[in-house]
Amino acid sequence: MLRIATILAVLLLAVPARAEVPLTGYFTATKACPALQSISRETNPGNITLRPGAAYDLIAGNKDRPTHLWIVIPGAQPDRRWVAVDCGTRSTDAEGRVDEPTPPAPPPTYRGTQYILAVNWQPAFCELSPRKTECRNQKPNSFEASNFTLHGLWPQPRGNEYCDVSARDRFASEDGRWRDLPQLDLNLALRRDLDEVMPGSQSGLDRHEWTKHGTCYGTGVRQYYADALDLMLALNTSDVAELFAANIGKRITLSEVRAAFDSAFGPGAGERVRMTCAEDGNRTLITELTIGLTGQVDGPDSLPRLIAAASTTDGGCRSGQVDAVGLR
């Protein structure tokens, strides 16, 4: 019986191969669709999804007028995967009409939120995590006393994490042993700027964020953090940062925060922002903002465009206090 089952399994695997139609060119994803090893069984080792805007090499279609395309996804195991044709656009003619010119692929149409920019109000974070190295070194004139700090830049959808990361590094990241992760290859200027905007790098947060999220961003570590710093520069020179800095020790509302985003980045921007709060004794502190983004980061001036293209979100907590630097 085992021999018969083995033969049947081989035959089943071989059937799709006879129907494949070779293709050339590339496939540009417009949706975060699953990338399947097997269409019929819907298997997806590693839970791989397409990254909207990314282009993948085409290998074949599953039939003359394909419902699925076979593409190469670098880093996936295995790297050849099937995706539904409506998950993107092709630069080739899958039906074989070679006498017709192939039109250029349209620019990617992003749907939903592609990234989340997560920023901390560091004094509040430190009230709740006073033993962190970066929280023991706070000063009244430090950057984080009146500016937002970088938590991370997170590719979406949720779960798009740890791309092509070794099991050892993933375990260290998930276990909180961030200083055991490999040092980041950053030049001196980028290292200096990141240490200021991300105080958590003193505890290895920069290594953790790259390992968990940055590896799925689609660029090297330098570009990943350069883009994040551009976004932080835009935020920290905006009406939003002014609102927080002007109300240290006071309570502000979600409506005020969203209005500041609208003023700084355009009507509707505030609807792409969520505010997180935490209880600290008899106080409710604003700890974090998460901002939806969609598109390609192209300097600080691109932030309004990126926010406008993202999906709206619930607002989170309704109001909270802007904490002052220093532990209470």
Backbone bond lengths (Angstrom), bond angles and torsions (degrees), N, CA, C in turn:
res aa  C-N    CA-C-N  psi(-1)  N-CA   C-N-CA  omega(-1)  CA-C   N-CA-C  phi
1 M - - - 1.473 - - 1.532 111.64 -
2 L 1.335 116.75 -38.66 1.458 120.41 -179.64 1.521 110.28 -62.19
3 R 1.357 114.85 -40.36 1.466 118.93 179.84 1.526 110.50 -63.31
4 I 1.342 116.57 -43.44 1.464 120.48 -179.81 1.528 110.91 -63.05
5 A 1.343 116.64 -43.40 1.469 120.71 179.68 1.522 111.15 -61.52
6 T 1.331 115.31 -38.65 1.468 119.36 -179.74 1.520 110.47 -65.25
7 I 1.355 115.86 -43.07 1.470 119.90 179.94 1.521 110.42 -63.10
8 L 1.345 116.68 -43.50 1.462 120.45 179.32 1.522 111.37 -60.99
9 A 1.339 116.11 -41.97 1.472 120.02 -179.99 1.512 110.92 -61.63
10 V 1.344 116.67 -42.36 1.465 120.36 179.31 1.515 111.05 -63.49
11 L 1.363 116.04 -42.17 1.460 120.01 179.23 1.526 111.67 -62.92
12 L 1.337 116.26 -41.74 1.463 119.70 179.98 1.519 111.47 -62.38
13 L 1.334 115.60 -41.35 1.456 119.59 178.93 1.520 111.57 -66.91
14 A 1.298 116.76 -29.39 1.457 120.14 -175.85 1.514 112.77 -79.66
15 V 1.352 118.86 -23.65 1.456 121.57 -174.90 1.522 113.15 -57.58
16 P 1.363 119.09 -50.66 1.457 118.57 -177.81 1.511 113.12 -59.60
17 A 1.353 117.66 -32.12 1.458 120.92 -175.87 1.520 111.20 -61.71
18 R 1.350 118.71 -35.80 1.455 121.52 -177.27 1.531 110.87 -69.56
19 A 1.357 116.83 -22.33 1.467 119.99 -177.25 1.516 112.83 -96.21
20 E 1.313 119.03 -4.31 1.451 121.26 -176.16 1.524 111.84 -67.13
21 V 1.335 115.93 142.42 1.455 123.16 177.01 1.523 107.68 -114.33
22 P 1.335 118.51 112.04 1.468 120.62 -177.47 1.528 111.63 -58.09
23 L 1.324 116.09 140.04 1.462 122.62 178.04 1.512 109.21 -132.63
24 T 1.317 116.04 159.82 1.458 121.98 171.98 1.518 108.38 -128.05
25 G 1.309 116.34 171.50 1.455 120.88 -179.81 1.509 111.52 100.59
26 Y 1.323 115.62 -150.94 1.456 119.13 -177.97 1.523 110.06 -143.75
27 F 1.320 114.19 163.84 1.456 123.46 -177.84 1.517 107.75 -121.88
28 T 1.336 117.91 123.30 1.464 122.44 -179.36 1.526 109.15 -102.42
29 A 1.313 116.38 118.48 1.463 121.28 -176.20 1.520 110.99 -74.25
30 T 1.341 115.62 138.73 1.465 121.39 172.62 1.521 111.75 -118.09
31 K 1.338 116.87 -6.13 1.458 121.89 178.91 1.524 108.85 -135.24
32 A 1.310 116.35 155.66 1.471 121.77 176.25 1.531 109.18 -87.65
33 C 1.330 115.99 65.50 1.465 121.75 -176.56 1.526 111.23 -82.87
34 P 1.331 117.32 156.57 1.464 120.27 175.02 1.523 111.01 -69.39
35 A 1.330 116.29 145.19 1.459 122.44 178.49 1.527 107.79 -107.88
36 L 1.319 117.22 109.61 1.455 122.55 -168.20 1.521 112.31 -94.60
37 Q 1.312 116.33 141.94 1.457 120.77 169.88 1.522 109.88 -78.52
38 S 1.345 116.74 -36.76 1.458 122.20 178.30 1.521 109.29 -130.69
39 I 1.343 116.70 127.23 1.459 120.37 179.30 1.524 110.49 -68.30
40 S 1.319 116.65 -47.85 1.464 120.66 -174.08 1.519 112.25 -66.85
41 R 1.329 116.34 -39.43 1.468 119.47 -177.93 1.526 112.89 -93.00
42 E 1.343 116.36 -8.39 1.466 122.91 178.61 1.525 111.77 54.67
43 T 1.329 116.30 39.23 1.461 120.57 177.04 1.523 109.76 -82.65
44 N 1.327 116.19 144.19 1.460 122.10 -176.88 1.522 109.37 -145.52
45 P 1.340 118.34 76.59 1.468 120.58 178.82 1.527 111.71 -56.87
46 G 1.317 115.83 128.16 1.460 120.58 -179.47 1.503 114.61 83.39
47 N 1.361 117.51 0.73 1.472 121.51 -179.28 1.533 111.73 50.50
48 I 1.323 115.49 51.95 1.461 121.71 -177.18 1.529 110.09 -78.02
49 T 1.335 116.46 135.90 1.464 121.68 174.12 1.523 109.85 -126.94
50 L 1.322 115.75 153.91 1.457 120.79 176.64 1.526 110.46 -69.00
51 R 1.319 115.28 149.89 1.459 120.47 175.94 1.522 108.26 -103.88
52 P 1.352 118.86 111.72 1.463 120.82 -178.37 1.522 112.07 -51.66
53 G 1.342 115.08 132.13 1.450 121.00 -178.79 1.509 113.65 95.41
54 A 1.335 118.15 -17.46 1.458 121.73 -179.77 1.528 110.42 -81.87
55 A 1.342 116.59 146.34 1.458 122.50 178.28 1.522 109.42 -106.54
56 Y 1.326 116.65 137.16 1.460 122.89 -177.51 1.535 109.38 -125.80
57 D 1.335 116.13 142.36 1.462 120.40 177.70 1.528 110.43 -65.12
58 L 1.347 115.71 136.53 1.453 122.26 177.88 1.521 110.79 -90.17
59 I 1.338 116.61 141.49 1.462 121.40 175.92 1.522 110.73 -114.50
60 A 1.354 116.84 -49.35 1.456 120.22 -174.14 1.514 110.60 -163.97
61 G 1.356 114.46 166.66 1.452 122.49 167.18 1.512 108.66 -108.20
62 N 1.314 117.02 160.02 1.469 119.20 -176.68 1.521 113.15 -79.29
63 K 1.360 118.64 -10.76 1.462 122.51 175.60 1.526 107.63 -166.88
64 D 1.361 116.07 -178.50 1.460 119.76 -175.75 1.528 112.17 -56.42
65 R 1.322 115.51 -47.22 1.468 119.53 173.94 1.526 106.27 -112.01
66 P 1.337 116.48 88.78 1.470 120.86 -164.98 1.526 113.98 -70.19
67 T 1.314 113.48 147.38 1.463 121.22 167.35 1.522 110.42 -97.45
68 H 1.361 116.11 -21.49 1.457 122.43 -179.83 1.525 109.94 -136.62
69 L 1.308 115.57 150.37 1.459 122.89 178.56 1.520 109.83 -118.73
70 W 1.314 115.16 144.22 1.470 122.28 178.10 1.512 107.52 -97.65
71 I 1.319 117.73 119.88 1.456 122.31 -175.28 1.525 109.93 -130.29
72 V 1.328 115.55 168.31 1.463 121.98 177.27 1.521 108.83 -104.59
73 I 1.343 116.28 124.24 1.468 122.06 177.89 1.521 108.01 -114.77
74 P 1.334 118.38 101.47 1.464 120.76 -178.38 1.528 111.40 -56.53
75 G 1.327 115.54 134.85 1.452 120.83 178.02 1.508 114.43 94.31
76 A 1.345 117.39 -21.65 1.469 120.12 178.24 1.525 109.63 -76.26
77 Q 1.313 116.02 152.77 1.459 122.20 177.93 1.521 109.93 -127.31
78 P 1.360 119.26 105.95 1.464 126.58 -5.11 1.520 111.55 -72.72
79 D 1.335 116.06 163.08 1.461 118.83 -174.32 1.522 113.80 -88.85
80 R 1.349 118.38 -6.92 1.465 120.97 178.09 1.529 108.23 -98.45
81 R 1.333 116.16 118.99 1.455 121.23 -172.00 1.532 110.87 -133.91
82 W 1.334 115.20 155.94 1.459 122.81 175.83 1.531 109.65 -98.07
83 V 1.330 116.09 135.42 1.468 121.15 175.68 1.522 108.79 -134.13
84 A 1.325 116.56 148.91 1.464 121.07 178.85 1.526 109.91 -66.66
85 V 1.359 116.01 143.98 1.464 120.25 -175.04 1.524 112.42 -63.67
86 D 1.360 117.48 -26.92 1.461 118.76 -177.81 1.517 112.95 -83.61
87 C 1.335 116.33 9.63 1.472 120.34 177.25 1.520 112.48 -88.13
88 G 1.352 117.15 0.40 1.452 119.15 -179.66 1.516 111.44 -178.90
89 T 1.321 115.60 -162.50 1.463 122.12 -179.00 1.517 109.25 -124.81
90 R 1.353 115.17 151.77 1.453 120.82 -178.83 1.524 111.07 -108.37
91 S 1.319 116.79 151.16 1.463 121.68 173.89 1.513 110.89 -100.98
92 T 1.358 117.04 11.66 1.457 121.13 -177.39 1.516 109.67 -130.61
93 D 1.336 117.27 169.61 1.453 122.91 179.09 1.514 108.71 -103.53
94 A 1.317 117.86 100.75 1.455 121.56 -172.90 1.513 112.51 -70.68
95 E 1.332 118.46 -19.78 1.462 120.07 -177.64 1.530 112.81 -87.57
96 G 1.327 117.69 -0.75 1.455 120.22 172.92 1.515 114.42 82.94
97 R 1.308 120.21 16.35 1.453 121.80 179.56 1.530 108.37 -82.67
98 V 1.328 115.44 74.29 1.461 121.28 -171.38 1.519 112.23 -68.99
99 D 1.355 117.85 -14.79 1.448 119.84 -179.34 1.525 112.25 -79.48
100 E 1.330 117.28 -9.29 1.449 121.63 -179.99 1.521 109.63 -102.74
101 P 1.320 118.50 135.05 1.469 119.53 177.83 1.522 110.71 -66.25
102 T 1.305 115.19 146.49 1.460 120.72 179.47 1.523 109.18 -86.19
103 P 1.322 118.38 120.74 1.470 119.44 179.71 1.517 110.20 -68.20
104 P 1.323 117.99 150.90 1.470 119.65 177.43 1.518 111.01 -64.31
105 A 1.324 114.85 147.15 1.463 119.39 179.88 1.525 109.23 -66.66
106 P 1.326 118.31 136.14 1.469 120.22 178.14 1.522 109.72 -69.11
107 P 1.313 117.50 157.78 1.461 118.78 176.80 1.520 109.93 -61.17
108 P 1.349 116.75 148.53 1.460 119.29 -176.62 1.521 112.07 -60.25
109 T 1.325 115.79 138.43 1.458 122.15 176.19 1.520 107.82 -102.39
110 Y 1.312 116.20 107.94 1.457 119.93 -177.98 1.522 110.13 -79.93
111 R 1.284 115.77 138.66 1.458 121.14 177.22 1.516 108.25 -124.83
112 G 1.311 115.37 124.35 1.451 118.29 179.79 1.517 111.45 84.99
113 T 1.312 114.26 -167.77 1.461 121.58 -178.22 1.521 109.66 -91.72
114 Q 1.329 116.13 127.32 1.461 121.47 -176.54 1.529 111.60 -93.09
115 Y 1.329 116.63 -33.60 1.468 121.84 179.43 1.521 109.70 -139.11
116 I 1.309 114.92 157.12 1.462 122.22 169.59 1.522 107.39 -119.19
117 L 1.326 116.08 124.82 1.460 120.91 170.67 1.521 107.25 -95.55
118 A 1.328 116.22 114.89 1.462 121.63 -178.99 1.524 109.01 -104.98
119 V 1.340 116.02 123.65 1.460 120.94 -178.47 1.527 109.65 -126.01
120 N 1.316 115.68 141.53 1.463 121.87 179.74 1.519 111.22 -98.97
121 W 1.351 115.25 151.49 1.461 119.68 158.77 1.524 103.74 -96.56
122 Q 1.333 116.09 99.98 1.456 123.04 -165.27 1.536 114.51 -59.19
123 P 1.324 120.17 -39.47 1.467 118.80 178.52 1.525 112.50 -57.51
124 A 1.329 117.41 -39.44 1.468 120.33 178.54 1.521 110.92 -70.16
125 F 1.334 116.58 -40.57 1.462 119.88 176.74 1.529 110.64 -57.49
126 C 1.323 115.74 -41.78 1.462 119.44 -176.81 1.522 112.67 -72.53
127 E 1.328 117.64 -27.76 1.465 119.44 174.27 1.526 110.54 -59.34
128 L 1.339 115.79 -33.92 1.456 121.23 -176.67 1.529 112.33 -93.07
129 S 1.336 117.62 -15.55 1.473 121.78 -179.71 1.523 109.64 -134.52
130 P 1.332 117.57 59.48 1.465 120.37 -171.08 1.525 114.46 -66.75
131 R 1.325 118.14 -17.56 1.469 119.98 -177.78 1.523 113.22 -84.18
132 K 1.334 117.29 -9.20 1.452 119.90 177.58 1.530 110.23 -61.64
133 T 1.324 115.94 142.85 1.467 120.54 -178.07 1.518 111.51 -55.23
134 E 1.326 116.43 -45.69 1.459 120.38 -177.25 1.517 112.55 -66.43
135 C 1.333 117.46 -21.66 1.456 121.13 -179.52 1.523 112.15 -84.41
136 R 1.303 116.86 -18.00 1.472 120.26 176.93 1.522 111.09 -83.27
137 N 1.331 116.83 -11.01 1.459 120.18 -174.74 1.531 113.18 -111.69
138 Q 1.321 117.51 15.32 1.456 119.73 -179.24 1.532 111.83 -69.80
139 K 1.332 115.29 143.67 1.457 121.21 177.73 1.528 109.11 -135.20
140 P 1.334 117.29 153.80 1.472 119.94 -178.08 1.520 113.99 -58.90
141 N 1.342 117.50 -28.10 1.469 120.17 -178.76 1.523 112.38 -101.71
142 S 1.335 117.75 13.78 1.460 120.04 -178.89 1.530 110.89 -76.59
143 F 1.308 115.94 160.78 1.461 121.98 -178.11 1.521 111.63 -54.46
144 E 1.331 116.46 -44.80 1.466 120.25 -174.04 1.521 113.44 -73.79
145 A 1.319 117.80 -5.35 1.457 120.14 178.06 1.527 111.58 -68.17
146 S 1.340 117.16 -26.47 1.465 119.28 -175.28 1.527 112.96 -142.73
147 N 1.325 116.41 17.08 1.458 120.87 178.92 1.527 110.21 -134.44
148 F 1.315 115.84 157.39 1.457 119.98 172.12 1.525 109.59 -74.23
149 T 1.320 115.95 148.69 1.457 120.70 176.59 1.527 109.26 -115.67
150 L 1.310 114.96 156.55 1.466 121.20 -175.11 1.523 111.06 -83.14
151 H 1.317 115.12 122.89 1.463 120.71 167.77 1.515 108.74 -89.91
152 G 1.348 117.23 -56.35 1.454 118.75 177.92 1.510 112.70 -177.93
153 L 1.326 115.06 167.61 1.455 124.12 174.63 1.525 106.22 -118.54
154 W 1.335 117.03 112.14 1.464 121.91 -165.62 1.514 112.11 -113.31
155 P 1.340 118.49 110.57 1.464 120.18 172.46 1.523 110.73 -59.29
156 Q 1.322 114.53 142.81 1.455 121.47 179.43 1.535 109.65 -109.13
157 P 1.317 121.96 163.41 1.460 125.34 5.34 1.519 111.70 -74.89
158 R 1.303 115.45 168.68 1.447 121.07 178.69 1.525 109.46 -55.85
159 G 1.293 116.79 134.98 1.456 121.29 -176.03 1.517 112.60 101.72
160 N 1.352 117.18 -9.16 1.455 121.19 175.49 1.523 108.03 -80.09
161 E 1.322 116.00 81.23 1.466 122.51 -169.18 1.526 110.92 -139.30
162 Y 1.342 115.40 160.29 1.469 123.65 172.31 1.528 111.54 51.56
163 C 1.337 116.69 56.88 1.458 121.01 -178.98 1.531 110.67 -80.68
164 D 1.330 115.43 119.62 1.464 122.73 178.70 1.539 111.56 55.90
165 V 1.315 116.05 39.24 1.466 122.62 179.34 1.529 108.98 -100.43
166 S 1.324 117.69 138.75 1.459 120.72 179.85 1.524 110.31 -65.26
167 A 1.324 115.43 154.41 1.465 120.31 179.54 1.524 110.56 -60.49
168 R 1.311 117.21 -36.17 1.471 120.56 -179.59 1.522 111.36 -64.91
169 D 1.336 116.34 -46.17 1.467 119.25 -179.09 1.525 111.01 -68.45
170 R 1.320 117.19 -38.01 1.458 119.33 178.35 1.530 110.41 -62.56
171 F 1.314 116.80 -43.27 1.460 119.75 -179.74 1.524 110.88 -63.78
172 A 1.335 116.91 -41.97 1.468 119.98 178.73 1.523 110.91 -62.95
173 S 1.336 116.47 -39.59 1.463 120.60 179.17 1.521 110.96 -65.45
174 E 1.333 116.63 -47.91 1.459 120.58 -178.28 1.526 111.79 -69.11
175 D 1.329 116.90 -26.27 1.461 121.70 -177.48 1.524 112.69 -86.39
176 G 1.345 116.86 -3.18 1.459 120.18 179.50 1.519 113.98 82.67
177 R 1.326 118.34 9.60 1.470 121.28 179.15 1.540 108.36 -93.08
178 W 1.320 114.71 63.79 1.452 120.13 -170.94 1.523 112.97 -69.82
179 R 1.329 118.00 -28.66 1.458 119.78 179.08 1.522 112.01 -72.41
180 D 1.328 117.22 -12.44 1.463 120.92 175.96 1.524 112.27 -83.65
181 L 1.325 117.34 -10.15 1.464 121.02 178.98 1.531 110.16 -74.84
182 P 1.330 118.14 156.17 1.470 120.79 -179.03 1.525 111.91 -58.99
183 Q 1.314 116.22 143.76 1.457 120.76 175.42 1.527 109.26 -64.77
184 L 1.323 115.89 149.66 1.460 121.16 -177.29 1.524 110.98 -87.34
185 D 1.320 115.54 142.11 1.467 121.99 179.70 1.524 109.16 -86.15
186 L 1.328 115.81 82.33 1.460 121.67 179.90 1.519 109.35 -116.86
187 N 1.340 116.64 143.65 1.461 118.11 174.37 1.527 109.96 -74.20
188 L 1.320 116.50 170.70 1.467 120.36 -171.96 1.527 112.10 -62.91
189 A 1.326 117.82 -41.74 1.466 120.51 -178.47 1.520 110.84 -65.68
190 L 1.318 116.70 -42.96 1.461 120.33 -179.94 1.522 110.51 -67.58
191 R 1.324 116.18 -38.23 1.459 120.41 178.12 1.526 111.05 -63.11
192 R 1.319 116.31 -42.48 1.471 120.79 -179.98 1.524 110.90 -63.83
193 D 1.325 116.42 -47.64 1.465 119.89 -178.16 1.525 111.57 -65.58
194 L 1.333 116.61 -39.57 1.458 119.75 -178.88 1.526 110.74 -67.35
195 D 1.319 117.50 -39.73 1.463 119.87 179.77 1.520 111.79 -61.73
196 E 1.343 116.81 -31.55 1.455 119.86 178.93 1.529 111.05 -75.08
197 V 1.332 116.93 -46.83 1.457 121.12 -174.29 1.531 111.83 -80.79
198 M 1.328 117.14 -21.43 1.465 121.47 178.43 1.531 108.53 -123.23
199 P 1.332 118.43 79.78 1.468 120.20 179.19 1.519 112.89 -56.69
200 G 1.340 116.79 -26.95 1.452 120.49 179.59 1.512 114.21 -62.55
201 S 1.343 117.02 -12.08 1.464 118.80 176.77 1.531 111.16 -61.73
202 Q 1.335 117.07 -20.80 1.470 119.92 175.15 1.525 111.42 -64.12
203 S 1.335 116.01 -23.88 1.466 121.22 177.93 1.531 111.90 -105.17
204 G 1.342 117.25 7.70 1.456 120.89 179.77 1.511 114.31 88.15
205 L 1.342 118.12 13.87 1.457 120.43 179.65 1.523 111.52 -59.37
206 D 1.339 117.24 -36.08 1.464 120.15 -179.95 1.528 111.26 -61.49
207 R 1.323 117.25 -39.64 1.467 121.11 179.45 1.534 110.35 -69.63
208 H 1.327 115.88 -41.42 1.469 120.48 179.38 1.527 111.16 -63.20
209 E 1.342 117.13 -46.14 1.461 120.39 -177.56 1.526 111.42 -65.02
210 W 1.327 117.36 -38.58 1.461 119.50 176.79 1.527 110.33 -65.51
211 T 1.320 117.19 -45.35 1.461 120.96 -177.38 1.521 111.28 -63.47
212 K 1.328 117.24 -44.82 1.461 121.11 -175.46 1.523 112.74 -80.45
213 H 1.325 117.75 -44.58 1.456 121.25 -171.96 1.529 113.50 -112.83
214 G 1.332 116.58 -43.57 1.463 119.89 -174.48 1.515 113.75 -62.40
215 T 1.331 116.91 -32.01 1.464 119.80 -180.00 1.521 112.31 -65.31
216 C 1.324 118.01 -15.86 1.470 122.15 177.69 1.534 111.86 -101.13
217 Y 1.324 117.57 5.37 1.463 121.39 -175.00 1.524 112.46 -78.62
218 G 1.331 116.33 -25.84 1.460 120.04 177.70 1.509 114.79 97.56
219 T 1.335 118.26 5.80 1.459 122.13 176.64 1.525 108.56 -132.48
220 G 1.324 115.76 179.01 1.453 120.54 172.40 1.515 110.70 -75.77
221 V 1.322 115.33 172.76 1.461 120.35 -175.10 1.524 111.73 -65.36
222 R 1.321 118.09 -34.54 1.469 119.47 -178.70 1.524 111.14 -65.96
223 Q 1.326 117.22 -44.39 1.458 119.82 179.73 1.516 110.97 -67.98
224 Y 1.322 116.00 -37.67 1.471 120.33 179.51 1.524 110.48 -58.13
225 Y 1.318 117.13 -49.65 1.461 119.17 -178.31 1.529 112.25 -77.81
226 A 1.322 118.51 -28.11 1.471 119.61 174.30 1.522 110.19 -63.29
227 D 1.336 116.95 -42.09 1.465 120.68 177.47 1.527 110.68 -64.47
228 A 1.321 117.02 -43.19 1.466 120.29 179.82 1.524 110.70 -62.19
229 L 1.322 117.42 -40.06 1.464 120.71 -179.71 1.533 111.10 -68.55
230 D 1.340 117.60 -34.89 1.465 119.86 175.76 1.528 110.63 -61.93
231 L 1.321 116.30 -42.54 1.460 120.30 178.84 1.528 111.08 -64.77
232 M 1.333 116.62 -40.39 1.465 120.28 179.43 1.524 111.55 -66.51
233 L 1.323 116.20 -36.08 1.472 119.23 177.97 1.526 110.21 -62.77
234 A 1.332 116.25 -43.36 1.464 119.48 178.86 1.520 111.27 -62.94
235 L 1.317 116.65 -41.25 1.466 120.18 -178.27 1.523 111.38 -69.34
236 N 1.328 117.50 -42.46 1.467 120.83 -174.65 1.518 113.78 -78.83
237 T 1.332 117.56 -5.04 1.472 120.80 174.10 1.532 110.33 -112.04
238 S 1.320 116.14 22.26 1.466 121.00 -175.07 1.527 111.90 -110.37
239 D 1.329 114.71 176.10 1.459 121.48 175.82 1.523 111.93 -62.98
240 V 1.324 116.99 -25.08 1.465 120.24 -179.65 1.531 109.93 -66.43
241 A 1.332 116.68 -48.16 1.461 120.01 178.23 1.523 111.12 -63.63
242 E 1.322 116.31 -36.49 1.470 119.71 178.67 1.531 110.74 -65.03
243 L 1.323 116.59 -38.09 1.464 120.37 178.37 1.529 110.62 -60.46
244 F 1.315 116.82 -45.94 1.464 119.89 -179.60 1.527 111.33 -68.55
245 A 1.328 117.23 -45.46 1.459 120.21 -177.86 1.529 111.64 -63.42
246 A 1.320 117.64 -32.09 1.462 121.62 -178.44 1.523 112.78 -81.11
247 N 1.329 116.91 -8.84 1.464 119.86 -176.02 1.526 112.79 -125.01
248 I 1.310 117.12 28.83 1.462 120.79 178.07 1.535 109.42 -62.48
249 G 1.303 115.39 128.66 1.458 121.12 -176.65 1.514 113.78 87.40
250 K 1.327 117.35 -2.67 1.459 121.87 -178.34 1.529 110.70 -116.08
251 R 1.300 115.63 166.81 1.461 121.90 177.91 1.532 109.74 -95.16
252 I 1.311 116.51 136.10 1.458 121.64 173.07 1.530 108.63 -126.85
253 T 1.310 116.14 161.06 1.463 121.18 -175.09 1.528 110.82 -105.34
254 L 1.327 114.73 161.43 1.459 120.56 174.28 1.520 110.26 -59.57
255 S 1.320 117.11 -38.30 1.466 120.09 179.50 1.520 111.45 -60.53
256 E 1.341 116.88 -39.97 1.461 120.16 178.18 1.521 111.42 -66.38
257 V 1.331 115.98 -40.29 1.468 120.17 179.53 1.527 110.00 -64.23
258 R 1.319 116.44 -45.81 1.465 119.67 -178.98 1.527 111.33 -66.21
259 A 1.322 116.81 -35.91 1.468 119.72 177.18 1.529 110.61 -64.75
260 A 1.329 116.61 -37.65 1.468 119.99 177.71 1.520 111.05 -65.04
261 F 1.332 117.54 -38.60 1.464 120.90 175.71 1.525 110.58 -63.69
262 D 1.326 116.98 -42.71 1.466 120.27 178.18 1.529 110.50 -60.36
263 S 1.322 116.38 -42.16 1.456 120.87 -179.52 1.526 111.51 -65.92
264 A 1.340 115.81 -39.98 1.467 120.54 -175.07 1.522 113.06 -80.82
265 F 1.335 117.01 -37.49 1.466 119.90 -167.56 1.529 114.29 -125.83
266 G 1.319 117.27 4.13 1.450 120.19 174.83 1.516 113.07 112.51
267 P 1.336 116.88 153.99 1.470 121.36 -179.69 1.525 111.56 -55.24
268 G 1.322 115.52 134.50 1.461 121.01 179.88 1.507 114.50 90.31
269 A 1.331 118.43 -11.09 1.465 120.49 -178.71 1.530 111.17 -60.58
270 G 1.332 116.36 -38.26 1.454 119.77 -178.07 1.513 113.62 -62.26
271 E 1.328 117.34 -25.19 1.458 120.88 -179.80 1.526 112.18 -73.70
272 R 1.329 116.69 -8.69 1.471 121.69 178.11 1.529 111.40 -99.71
273 V 1.338 116.45 12.15 1.467 122.01 -174.65 1.515 110.22 -118.95
274 R 1.326 115.23 138.27 1.461 121.20 176.15 1.526 108.81 -122.16
275 M 1.319 116.85 138.05 1.466 122.04 -178.37 1.524 109.70 -109.87
276 T 1.315 116.38 132.86 1.460 122.51 179.06 1.522 109.71 -111.87
277 C 1.329 116.58 135.77 1.461 122.34 179.90 1.521 109.70 -127.72
278 A 1.320 115.85 162.52 1.468 121.30 177.80 1.524 108.78 -145.14
279 E 1.318 114.74 149.20 1.458 120.20 178.99 1.528 110.31 -81.75
280 D 1.317 116.01 135.85 1.467 122.55 175.53 1.525 107.50 -135.26
281 G 1.335 115.91 90.45 1.455 119.73 -174.19 1.511 109.77 67.06
282 N 1.317 115.89 -122.88 1.472 119.62 179.88 1.532 112.12 -95.48
283 R 1.309 116.18 14.03 1.462 120.60 -179.60 1.531 110.52 -113.78
284 T 1.335 115.63 150.77 1.458 122.54 169.31 1.518 107.29 -111.97
285 L 1.331 116.83 114.24 1.458 121.87 -174.49 1.525 110.83 -103.02
286 I 1.324 115.81 140.02 1.466 120.71 170.96 1.520 107.44 -78.36
287 T 1.333 116.56 120.77 1.462 120.47 -175.95 1.519 113.07 -106.49
288 E 1.333 118.26 -31.44 1.460 119.47 -171.26 1.524 111.54 -156.66
289 L 1.325 115.98 149.67 1.453 123.53 167.48 1.523 107.81 -119.15
290 T 1.335 116.51 138.13 1.462 120.78 172.35 1.519 107.82 -118.81
291 I 1.329 115.85 130.32 1.464 122.82 -170.21 1.525 108.87 -121.52
292 G 1.321 117.20 123.18 1.452 121.34 178.89 1.518 111.65 -76.67
293 L 1.337 116.27 137.56 1.465 122.63 -179.68 1.527 109.66 -135.91
294 T 1.327 116.64 148.20 1.459 121.52 173.59 1.520 108.97 -146.00
295 G 1.334 116.63 130.92 1.457 122.07 -179.93 1.509 111.35 121.59
296 Q 1.321 115.83 -170.04 1.454 121.68 -178.12 1.517 110.79 -99.79
297 V 1.321 116.04 129.51 1.459 121.07 177.91 1.523 108.75 -69.58
298 D 1.320 116.19 126.18 1.462 121.56 -178.75 1.516 108.99 -138.00
299 G 1.318 115.51 63.65 1.450 120.90 179.64 1.512 112.64 86.71
300 P 1.334 117.45 170.48 1.469 121.46 -178.32 1.525 113.57 -58.39
301 D 1.334 117.57 -33.07 1.463 120.59 -176.34 1.520 113.12 -70.17
302 S 1.329 117.78 -10.31 1.469 119.72 -178.92 1.526 112.57 -82.79
303 L 1.328 118.21 -8.92 1.465 119.93 -175.04 1.532 113.39 -58.87
304 P 1.336 121.47 -44.03 1.475 118.93 178.35 1.525 112.54 -58.28
305 R 1.331 117.27 -42.69 1.467 120.84 179.23 1.526 111.32 -63.83
306 L 1.307 117.45 -41.19 1.468 121.72 -178.50 1.526 111.33 -65.92
307 I 1.325 116.64 -40.35 1.463 120.24 179.20 1.524 110.32 -67.84
308 A 1.328 116.93 -43.90 1.463 120.90 -176.33 1.523 112.27 -61.33
309 A 1.339 117.70 -30.19 1.464 121.34 -176.81 1.525 113.26 -83.71
310 A 1.321 117.84 -9.60 1.467 121.04 -176.73 1.524 111.23 -84.59
311 S 1.332 115.49 167.89 1.460 121.46 177.47 1.525 110.53 -78.52
312 T 1.311 116.01 154.36 1.461 120.09 174.24 1.530 109.64 -72.49
313 T 1.314 116.05 162.75 1.459 120.71 -178.18 1.523 109.76 -142.89
314 D 1.344 115.88 162.94 1.460 118.47 173.93 1.518 108.83 -69.43
315 G 1.313 116.41 157.55 1.453 119.55 -170.77 1.504 116.53 -83.82
316 G 1.343 117.54 -12.71 1.464 118.78 -177.08 1.515 111.08 78.39
317 C 1.314 116.82 -138.46 1.462 119.41 -177.49 1.527 110.38 -73.40
318 R 1.319 115.87 153.86 1.465 120.80 -172.15 1.514 113.89 -87.26
319 S 1.331 116.72 -26.34 1.464 119.94 179.31 1.519 109.45 -165.29
320 G 1.318 116.20 159.70 1.462 120.55 178.23 1.522 110.40 -170.24
321 Q 1.317 115.03 170.01 1.455 121.23 -177.78 1.521 110.21 -92.15
322 V 1.330 116.43 141.70 1.465 122.78 173.39 1.526 107.08 -87.05
323 D 1.313 116.03 107.27 1.463 120.47 -173.27 1.521 112.01 -73.55
324 A 1.321 115.45 148.68 1.470 121.47 174.62 1.515 109.88 -87.64
325 V 1.339 116.51 152.25 1.450 120.63 179.33 1.532 110.46 -62.99
326 G 1.325 116.23 147.38 1.451 120.97 -177.78 1.507 112.00 102.64
327 L 1.328 116.39 143.58 1.452 120.92 -176.76 1.517 110.74 -80.12
328 R 1.311 114.63 137.06 1.469 120.16 -178.43 1.523 110.96 -76.43
